[in-house]
Amino acid sequence: MAIEALVNLWHKDRQDAFFYRKHAMTKAVSTNYSPGTLADWLRLEGRGIVTLVGAGGKTTVMYRLARELVERGKLVLTTTTTRIAWPEPGQTPVVLASGSGSDLAGPLARCLERAGHVTAGLSPESAGGKLEGLEPGLIDDFLDILPVDWILVEGDGAARKPLKAPAAYEPVVPYRTSLVLGVIGLSCLGLSLEEANVHRAELFSGLSGLPCGSPLTPDSLVALICHDEGLLKNRPPGARAAVFLNQAETDSLVEAGKKITRSVRQRCRSLIDAAAVGCARAKAPVFWKIG
């Protein structure tokens, strides 16, 4: 068998600490909002595939959503079509890696039924490396052959930046994706448009019209979200689209996020089904929402 790693990462004593640890935003954000969960906001019913794209905490959002779905009795697979860092303790109970994606189905089925949530990918190319991505067609097939309710997929990388513009070859979105979830980190606002702060800064400048070196503005984020080649590009026919403005760790960032979501609904209402402002590491991550 080509399965190379089956690693139990479940540390119950650290799980709550990872998701609900004290965060700076707890002192900076007022209580004048009605917080909720990602799963409730996104109205994930039945079964399907959610592909997450963008930057600014996308991996944290993915694992947080997985946890919420498992708490609702769902079986969840988290994976990627690109590369993701090896999960931290508390993010997933089991990591399953193989040299061949075709060898994963049997072990995945067994692990999902036992653990409820599994993260899977191809074996890292080197020790300590990232999990390599699965082919999007294989992920589509998993929806038929695995006892899984929801497959959560990271569809692009962001080099740990709060904001990015997609290259021509990304994101890589499985065709059977039912929801594309775009993520942006509001911590980018006010930072200079340069590669240190924005993954593919020159591409972002071209999409948004904001000159390189200028401070990032709410209007430039709206432009990225609404552009045909922007945040939500490569959405399959029939898939819903939602935008989560993450890292809203102060009242001023929450208000900026609300302004962005309202502008998005005015400029490209037909593109976006739902938008929300919040912080994925908060106890209740959705602070404010539309749709």
C-alpha positions in Angstrom: 0.0 0.0 0.0 1.3 3.5 -0.9 -0.1 5.2 2.2 2.9 6.8 3.9 1.5 8.6 6.8 -1.5 8.2 9.1 -0.9 10.7 12.0 -3.2 11.2 14.9 -3.1 14.9 15.8 -6.1 15.0 18.2 -5.1 16.9 21.3 -8.4 17.6 23.1 -6.7 19.8 25.8 -5.2 22.0 23.0 -8.2 22.1 20.7 -10.2 24.7 22.5 -7.1 26.7 23.1 -6.4 26.9 19.4 -9.8 28.0 18.3 -10.9 30.0 21.3 -7.7 31.4 22.7 -7.7 34.9 24.0 -7.1 37.2 21.1 -6.4 40.9 20.9 -9.7 41.6 19.2 -11.6 40.6 22.4 -10.6 43.9 24.0 -10.7 46.0 20.8 -14.1 45.0 19.4 -17.3 46.1 21.1 -20.2 43.8 21.9 -22.7 45.7 19.7 -22.8 43.0 17.1 -24.7 39.7 16.8 -22.0 37.1 16.4 -22.6 33.8 14.8 -21.0 30.8 13.2 -19.6 30.3 9.7 -21.7 27.3 9.1 -25.0 29.1 10.0 -24.1 32.1 7.9 -23.2 30.0 4.8 -26.3 27.8 5.2 -24.5 24.6 4.4 -27.2 21.9 4.1 -26.9 18.4 2.7 -23.6 17.6 1.1 -21.1 19.4 -1.2 -17.7 21.0 -1.8 -16.6 24.3 -0.5 -13.5 25.8 -2.2 -11.8 28.5 -0.2 -9.8 31.2 -2.2 -7.9 34.4 -1.3 -5.7 35.3 1.6 -5.8 36.5 5.2 -6.5 33.4 7.3 -7.9 31.1 4.7 -6.5 27.9 6.4 -7.9 29.0 9.8 -11.3 29.6 8.2 -11.2 26.2 6.6 -10.5 24.3 9.9 -12.9 26.5 11.8 -15.7 25.7 9.4 -14.7 22.0 9.5 -15.0 22.0 13.3 -18.4 23.6 13.2 -19.7 21.1 10.7 -18.4 18.2 12.7 -20.2 19.6 15.8 -23.4 19.4 13.7 -22.8 15.7 13.0 -21.3 16.0 9.5 -18.4 14.0 8.2 -15.7 16.4 6.8 -12.7 16.1 4.6 -10.2 19.0 4.4 -7.8 19.1 1.5 -6.2 21.3 -1.1 -5.6 21.5 -4.9 -2.3 23.4 -4.2 -0.3 23.0 -1.0 -1.0 23.5 2.7 1.1 23.4 5.8 1.0 20.3 7.9 -1.9 20.9 10.3 -1.3 22.0 13.8 -2.6 20.1 16.8 -6.2 20.9 17.3 -6.9 21.7 13.6 -7.7 18.1 12.6 -7.9 14.7 14.3 -6.2 12.8 11.5 -3.8 13.6 8.6 -3.6 11.1 5.8 -0.9 11.4 3.2 -0.1 9.2 0.2 2.2 9.1 -2.7 -0.8 8.6 -4.9 -4.2 10.2 -4.6 -5.9 7.1 -6.0 -4.7 5.1 -2.9 -6.5 7.4 -0.5 -10.1 6.4 -0.9 -10.1 3.2 1.2 -8.2 4.6 4.2 -10.1 7.9 4.0 -13.5 6.1 4.2 -12.4 4.2 7.3 -10.9 7.3 9.0 -13.8 9.5 8.2 -16.2 7.0 9.9 -14.0 6.8 13.0 -12.8 10.4 13.4 -15.5 12.5 11.6 -12.8 14.8 10.2 -9.7 14.0 8.1 -7.2 16.1 6.3 -5.7 14.5 3.3 -3.2 15.2 0.6 -0.2 13.9 -1.3 3.0 13.2 0.7 5.3 16.2 1.1 8.2 16.3 -1.3 10.7 16.6 1.6 10.7 16.1 5.3 8.8 18.9 7.1 7.3 20.0 3.8 3.7 20.9 3.0 1.0 18.5 2.0 0.7 18.5 -1.8 -2.6 19.0 -3.4 -5.0 16.5 -5.0 -6.3 16.7 -8.5 -9.7 18.5 -8.7 -11.3 15.7 -10.6 -10.3 13.2 -7.8 -11.9 15.6 -5.2 -15.1 15.6 -7.3 -15.1 11.8 -7.3 -14.6 11.6 -3.6 -18.1 13.2 -3.2 -19.5 10.0 -4.8 -17.2 7.3 -3.3 -16.6 8.5 0.2 -18.9 8.6 3.3 -18.4 12.4 3.5 -20.9 15.2 3.8 -18.6 18.2 3.1 -15.2 18.5 1.4 -13.4 21.8 2.2 -10.7 22.6 -0.3 -8.0 25.3 -0.3 -7.9 26.4 -3.9 -4.8 28.7 -3.9 -1.9 29.9 -1.8 -1.2 33.3 -0.4 2.4 33.2 1.0 0.9 34.1 4.5 -0.1 37.5 3.3 -3.5 39.1 4.2 -4.3 39.9 0.6 -3.6 38.5 -2.8 -4.4 38.7 -6.5 -4.8 35.4 -8.4 -2.3 34.3 -11.0 -3.5 33.1 -14.4 -3.4 29.5 -13.3 -5.3 29.9 -10.1 -7.4 29.2 -8.2 -7.8 25.5 -8.9 -11.5 24.9 -8.2 -13.1 21.4 -8.4 -15.9 21.4 -10.9 -18.5 20.1 -8.5 -17.8 22.9 -6.0 -21.2 24.2 -4.6 -19.7 27.2 -2.8 -16.7 29.4 -3.5 -15.7 31.2 -0.3 -13.4 34.2 -0.9 -11.3 35.3 2.1 -9.6 38.7 2.6 -7.7 39.8 5.7 -8.8 43.3 6.8 -5.4 43.8 8.5 -4.2 44.8 5.0 -6.0 48.1 5.1 -3.7 51.0 5.3 -0.6 49.0 4.4 1.4 49.8 1.3 0.6 48.0 -1.9 3.9 46.1 -2.2 4.9 42.4 -2.3 5.7 42.4 1.4 2.0 42.9 2.2 0.2 41.7 -0.9 0.9 38.4 -2.7 1.3 39.4 -6.4 1.1 43.1 -5.7 1.5 44.1 -9.3 -1.4 41.9 -10.4 -3.5 43.4 -7.6 -2.6 46.9 -8.9 -3.7 46.0 -12.4 -7.0 44.5 -11.1 -7.8 47.3 -8.6 -6.4 50.3 -10.4 -4.4 51.2 -7.2 -0.8 52.2 -7.9 1.9 50.2 -6.3 3.2 51.9 -3.2 -0.2 53.4 -2.3 -2.0 52.6 0.9 -4.6 49.8 0.5 -8.1 51.1 0.7 -11.6 49.6 1.1 -12.4 50.6 -2.5 -9.4 48.6 -3.8 -10.7 45.5 -2.0 -14.1 46.1 -3.6 -12.5 46.2 -7.0 -10.7 42.9 -6.4 -13.9 41.2 -5.3 -15.9 42.4 -8.2 -13.4 42.0 -11.0 -14.0 39.0 -13.3 -10.4 38.0 -12.9 -10.3 38.8 -9.2 -11.1 37.1 -5.9 -13.8 34.8 -7.2 -12.5 33.8 -10.6 -13.0 30.3 -11.9 -16.2 29.8 -10.1 -18.0 26.7 -11.6 -21.4 27.2 -13.2 -24.1 27.1 -10.6 -21.8 27.5 -7.6 -22.7 30.1 -4.9 -20.2 32.7 -4.0 -19.5 34.2 -0.5 -16.9 36.6 0.8 -15.6 36.5 4.4 -13.7 39.6 5.5 -11.5 38.1 8.2 -9.2 39.7 10.8 -11.7 42.3 11.9 -10.0 42.8 15.2 -11.1 46.3 16.0 -14.3 48.3 15.7 -12.8 50.4 12.9 -12.0 47.3 10.9 -15.5 45.9 11.4 -16.9 49.2 10.2 -14.6 49.2 7.2 -15.7 45.6 6.5 -19.3 46.6 6.6 -18.6 49.4 4.1 -16.9 47.0 1.8 -19.7 44.5 1.8 -22.3 47.1 1.1 -20.3 48.5 -1.8 -19.8 44.9 -3.2 -23.6 44.3 -3.0 -24.2 47.6 -4.9 -21.5 47.0 -7.6 -21.8 43.3 -8.2 -24.9 42.0 -6.5 -25.3 39.2 -9.1 -21.8 37.9 -8.3 -22.1 37.6 -4.5 -24.7 35.5 -2.6 -23.4 36.4 0.9 -20.8 38.4 2.6 -19.7 38.7 6.2 -17.2 40.5 8.5 -15.5 38.7 11.4 -12.5 37.0 12.8 -12.1 33.2 12.4 -10.2 32.9 15.7 -13.0 34.4 17.7 -15.4 32.3 19.7 -18.2 33.4 17.4 -16.4 34.3 14.1 -19.2 36.1 12.2 -19.7 39.6 13.6 -21.9 41.1 10.8 -23.3 39.7 7.6 -25.4 40.3 4.4 -27.1 37.4 2.9 
